[in-house]
Amino acid sequence: GRAAEALPILDEMEQRLEATGNERDDYTYILGLRGLASLEAGDIDAGIRAFEQVIELGGAYAQHLHLLYGRLVHLGRYEDALRFIAQDMARPMRAKFWRAVALRHQGETSRSRRLLEEIVHTDISKMDQPSVVEYLLAHYYLGDEGGEGLEIALRALQEQPSPSWLLFFLTGLGWAVRGDLRTARSNFQLAVTQRKSLAEGKLLPNNYWFFTQDVLKPEHLDSLRRYFEGAEAKSAEEPPSA
C-alpha cells in the first residue's frame, strides 16, 4: 500500500544492477516490480510500458500478465486488457475468463457467455489449482442455476483442514448468487476474520467487490459492502448491471 515510496527504491535497485552488470533476469524482475508499483500508484500507462518491456525481454512476470490485465479490466481499460490477455499463454483458462469479463463489460454478452460456458464445461480434474478460482467465478457469472459452482466450493471447504480466506469468499459469493444472503454474510465474515488474523488486511480486497457487483442483483449489494475495502466509498461509481 506504499507504492509511491517503492518506486524510488526500484530506481536505485535498477542503477545498482546496471553498475554491477547483473543478468537480464534480475533486470526484468525489477521491471515487473516497477509495473506493479506503477499500477498501484495509479500510473497505469507506466505500468503498461513496464510490462511491455518484460514481455519483450522474456522476464518472469511475463508468466503473470493477469496482474496487469486484471487491473486494466477493473479500471475499464478493456481494449488494453484484451491486448495482454491475448498474450497470456501461461494460463489459458484464466485468460479465457478475463476475456469473457472484459467482453461482458463492453456489452458483448453473447460472446462473453460462450466463453464462460466453455470454462464450466472443462474437466476440473485436469485443471491446475490457480484456475479453479476462475472456474468457480465462471459458474457464478452464468447464474449457477444448478448450484454446481457452490457445491464444488462447499466440498473444497469441507475437505481442506485450513481453508483459505479466498475459499470462504468464493463460498459466500456462491450462497449470495443463490439468494441466501445470510449465509453469504457468514462466509464473508469468516474470510475477513482470517485475513485479519494473517495481518493481510482488515477487509476483503476491493477487486473481489468487482466480481461481487458483477454477479449479484443490485438490491443485494448493500448488505455486503461492509466486508470489502473501498466498497462504501465507491458505491456511487458502480457499473450498471450487464
Disulfide bonds with the S-S distance in Angstrom:
none
